[in-house]
Amino acid sequence: MKDLLNYIVTSLVSNKDAIAIDEQAEGTDIILTLTVDPADMGLIIGKNGQTIRAIRKLLTVRAIAENVRINLQLNEPATEKSI
């Protein structure tokens, strides 16, 4: 699952070095946590969340084929706030 998500996200973002994917398996459940560069968050989410919804749908199709459950979480990257 991690390789599919990495392929999809790498094709979308401009800063490929900032991609971090954490995969945790708990029985038949797989939890993927995706972190990208703050500038690329809008590209991953898409207009009205359409892009992230489509990514989740693709992962769900593969999860059904592998007889597992998938959960994709999108982490908000830590940014330094200057006042």
VEXTI-722445 format. One record per residue: x, y, z of N, C-alpha, C, O in turn; residue number from 1. Coordinates in steps of 0.05 Angstrom, whole numbers, plus 32768, in hexadecimal, padded with zeros to 4 digits. Each point is the difference from the previous one (the first is absolute). Layout:
% residues N
- X,Y,Z,X,Y,Z,X,Y,Z,X,Y,Z,NUM $
...
***
This chain:
% residues 83
- 8010,7FE8,8000,7FF0,8018,8000,8011,8019,8000,7FFA,8014,7FF3,1 $
- 801C,7FEB,801C,8011,8017,8003,800C,8008,7FE5,8003,8017,7FFA,2 $
- 8004,7FD5,7FF6,800C,8005,7FE6,7FEC,800D,7FEC,8008,8012,7FF1,3 $
- 7FDF,7FE6,8010,7FEB,800C,7FEF,7FFC,801D,8008,7FFE,8012,7FEF,4 $
- 7FFF,7FF3,802B,7FFC,801B,800A,8018,8012,7FF8,7FFD,8017,7FF8,5 $
- 801B,7FDE,800B,8018,8010,7FFA,8001,8006,7FE2,8007,8017,7FF8,6 $
- 7FF1,7FD7,7FF7,7FFF,8005,7FE3,7FEC,8016,7FF9,8006,8012,7FF0,7 $
- 7FE3,7FED,801C,7FEB,8014,7FFA,8008,801B,8009,7FFF,8014,7FF2,8 $
- 800B,7FEE,8027,8007,801A,800C,8018,800C,7FF2,8001,8018,7FFC,9 $
- 8013,7FD7,7FFD,8018,800A,7FF3,7FF9,800D,7FE5,800C,8013,7FF7,10 $
- 7FDF,7FE2,7FFC,7FF8,800B,7FE6,7FF2,801B,8003,7FFF,800F,7FED,11 $
- 7FF6,7FF7,802B,7FF1,8018,8003,8010,8018,800B,7FFB,8017,7FF7,12 $
- 8017,7FE4,801C,800D,8016,800E,8019,800A,7FF1,800B,7FF3,7FEF,13 $
- 7FFD,8025,8019,8018,800C,7FF4,8019,7FFA,8011,8016,7FFE,7FF6,14 $
- 7FE7,8000,8025,8016,7FFB,8011,7FFF,7FE2,8009,7FF5,7FFA,8015,15 $
- 8017,7FF5,7FDB,7FFF,7FE4,8005,8010,7FF6,8018,7FFB,7FEB,800B,16 $
- 8019,8026,7FFD,8010,7FF8,8017,7FF2,8003,801B,8008,7FF5,8014,17 $
- 7FE2,801A,7FEC,7FF2,8005,8019,7FEA,7FEC,8006,7FF2,8002,8014,18 $
- 800B,7FEA,7FDA,7FEB,7FEC,8004,8009,7FEC,8015,8016,7FF5,8000,19 $
- 7FD9,8007,8014,8005,7FEC,8015,7FE6,7FEF,8003,7FEB,800B,8005,20 $
- 8018,7FDB,7FF8,7FEA,7FED,8003,8006,7FED,8016,8015,7FF2,7FFF,21 $
- 7FDA,800C,8015,8003,7FED,8016,7FEA,7FEC,7FFD,7FE8,8006,7FFE,22 $
- 801F,7FE0,8003,7FED,7FEA,7FFD,8000,7FEF,801A,8015,7FF7,8009,23 $
- 7FD3,8005,8002,7FFD,7FF0,8017,7FEB,7FEB,7FFA,7FEA,8006,7FF6,24 $
- 801C,7FE1,8010,7FEE,7FEA,7FFC,7FF6,7FF5,801B,8010,7FFA,8012,25 $
- 7FD6,8005,7FF1,7FF3,7FF6,8018,7FEC,7FEA,7FF7,7FE9,8006,7FFB,26 $
- 8020,7FE1,8004,7FEF,7FEB,7FF7,7FFA,8003,7FE2,8013,8000,7FF0,27 $
- 7FD4,8003,8009,7FF9,8003,7FE4,7FFC,801E,7FF9,7FF8,8006,7FEA,28 $
- 800E,800C,8029,7FFE,801C,7FFB,801C,800C,7FFA,8013,7FF9,800E,29 $
- 7FEE,8018,7FDE,8019,800E,7FFA,7FFA,801E,8003,7FEE,800B,7FF4,30 $
- 8023,8002,801C,7FFD,801D,8004,8018,800E,7FF2,8017,7FFB,8008,31 $
- 7FE3,8015,7FE4,8015,8010,7FF2,7FFE,801D,8009,7FEA,800C,8000,32 $
- 802C,8000,8007,8001,801C,8008,8012,800E,7FEC,8018,7FF9,7FFD,33 $
- 7FDD,801B,7FF6,800F,800E,7FEA,8006,801D,800A,7FEE,800E,800A,34 $
- 802B,7FF9,7FF3,8009,801C,8005,800E,800B,7FE8,8012,7FF2,7FF5,35 $
- 7FE6,8025,8002,800C,800D,7FE9,8008,801D,8007,7FFA,8009,8016,36 $
- 8014,8004,7FD8,8009,801B,8004,7FE7,8012,8002,7FEC,7FFB,7FF2,37 $
- 8014,8019,801F,7FE9,8012,8003,7FF7,800D,7FE6,7FE8,8005,7FFC,38 $
- 802A,8000,7FF2,7FF9,800C,7FE6,7FF1,7FED,7FEE,7FF1,8008,7FEE,39 $
- 8012,7FDE,8017,7FF2,7FEB,7FF0,7FE6,7FF6,800C,7FF3,7FEF,7FF4,40 $
- 8006,801A,8024,7FE8,7FF7,800C,7FE7,8005,7FEF,7FEE,7FEE,7FFF,41 $
- 8010,8029,7FF5,7FEA,8006,7FEF,7FFD,7FEE,7FE8,7FEA,7FF9,7FF8,42 $
- 802D,7FFE,7FFD,8000,7FEE,7FE9,7FF5,7FE4,8009,7FF2,7FF3,7FF1,43 $
- 8016,8005,8026,7FF8,7FE5,800A,7FE2,8000,8007,7FF2,7FED,7FFA,44 $
- 8005,8029,8013,7FE4,8001,8008,7FEE,8004,7FE8,7FEB,7FF3,7FFD,45 $
- 801C,8020,7FF2,7FF1,8006,7FE8,7FE8,8011,8006,7FFA,8006,8017,46 $
- 7FF8,8002,7FD4,7FE9,8011,8003,7FE9,7FF0,800D,7FF8,7FEB,7FF6,47 $
- 7FFE,801F,8020,7FEB,7FF3,8010,8008,7FE4,8009,7FEE,7FEF,8005,48 $
- 802C,800B,7FFD,8009,7FE6,8009,7FFE,7FEA,7FEB,8002,7FE8,8007,49 $
- 7FFB,801F,7FE0,7FFD,7FEC,7FEB,8019,7FEF,7FFC,7FFD,7FE8,7FFC,50 $
- 801A,8023,8006,8019,7FF1,7FFB,8005,7FEC,8016,8005,7FE8,7FFA,51 $
- 7FF9,8020,801F,8005,7FED,8016,7FEB,7FEB,8000,8005,7FE9,8007,52 $
- 7FE2,801E,7FF2,7FEB,7FEC,7FFE,8006,7FEB,7FEB,7FFB,7FE8,8003,53 $
- 800F,8021,7FE6,8007,7FEE,7FEA,8018,7FEE,8008,8000,7FE8,7FF9,54 $
- 8013,8022,8016,8017,7FF0,8009,7FF6,7FEB,8013,8008,7FE9,7FFF,55 $
- 7FE6,801F,8013,7FF5,7FEC,8013,7FF0,7FEA,7FF2,8001,7FE9,8008,56 $
- 7FF1,801F,7FE3,7FF0,7FEC,7FF0,8013,7FEC,7FF3,7FFA,7FE8,8000,57 $
- 801C,8022,7FF4,8013,7FEE,7FF3,800C,7FEC,8015,8003,7FE9,7FFA,58 $
- 8004,8022,801D,800B,7FEE,8015,7FEB,7FEC,800A,8007,7FE9,8006,59 $
- 7FE0,801F,7FFB,7FEB,7FEE,8008,7FFC,7FE9,7FEC,7FFC,7FE9,8008,60 $
- 8006,801D,7FDF,7FFE,7FEB,7FEB,8016,7FEC,8003,7FFB,7FE8,7FFF,61 $
- 801D,8021,8006,8016,7FED,8004,7FFD,7FF1,801A,8007,7FE8,8002,62 $
- 7FEF,8025,8013,7FFC,7FF3,8019,7FEB,7FEA,7FFE,8003,7FEB,800C,63 $
- 7FE8,8019,7FE5,7FEC,7FEB,7FFC,800C,7FE8,7FF2,7FFA,7FE9,8007,64 $
- 8018,801D,7FE5,800D,7FEA,7FF2,8012,7FF0,8012,8004,7FE8,7FFC,65 $
- 8008,8025,8018,8012,7FF2,8013,7FF2,7FF7,8019,800C,7FF6,8013,66 $
- 7FDA,800F,7FEF,7FEF,7FF8,8017,8009,800C,801A,8002,7FF3,8014,67 $
- 8004,8027,7FEB,8007,8010,8018,7FEF,8019,8000,7FF2,8007,7FED,68 $
- 8010,8007,802A,7FF3,801B,8002,8015,8015,8001,8015,7FFC,800C,69 $
- 7FE6,801A,7FE7,8014,8016,7FFE,7FF5,8019,800C,7FE8,8006,7FFE,70 $
- 802A,800A,800F,7FF8,801A,800B,8017,8013,7FF9,8017,7FFB,8009,71 $
- 7FE4,801A,7FE8,8014,8014,7FF8,7FFB,8019,8010,7FEA,800C,7FFF,72 $
- 802A,7FFC,8010,7FFF,8019,800F,8014,8014,7FF4,8017,7FF8,7FFA,73 $
- 7FE1,8020,8003,8011,8015,7FF5,8009,8012,8017,7FF0,800E,800C,74 $
- 802A,7FF1,7FFA,800B,8011,8016,8004,801C,7FF6,8009,8005,7FEA,75 $
- 7FF0,800E,8028,8006,801C,7FFA,801E,8004,8008,8007,7FFB,8017,76 $
- 8009,800D,7FD6,801D,8002,8006,8005,8017,8014,7FF2,8014,8001,77 $
- 8023,7FE8,800F,8007,8014,8013,800D,8017,7FF2,8013,7FFD,7FF1,78 $
- 7FE3,801B,8013,800B,8018,7FF4,8008,8013,8016,7FF3,8002,8015,79 $
- 8021,800D,7FE5,8009,8015,8013,7FEF,8019,7FFC,7FFF,800A,7FE9,80 $
- 7FF5,8000,802C,7FF0,8018,7FFD,8010,8018,800A,800A,8000,8017,81 $
- 7FF8,8013,7FD9,800F,8019,8008,7FEB,8016,8003,7FEE,8003,7FF0,82 $
- 8016,800C,8024,7FEE,8016,8007,800B,801A,7FF7,7FF4,8015,8003,83 $
***
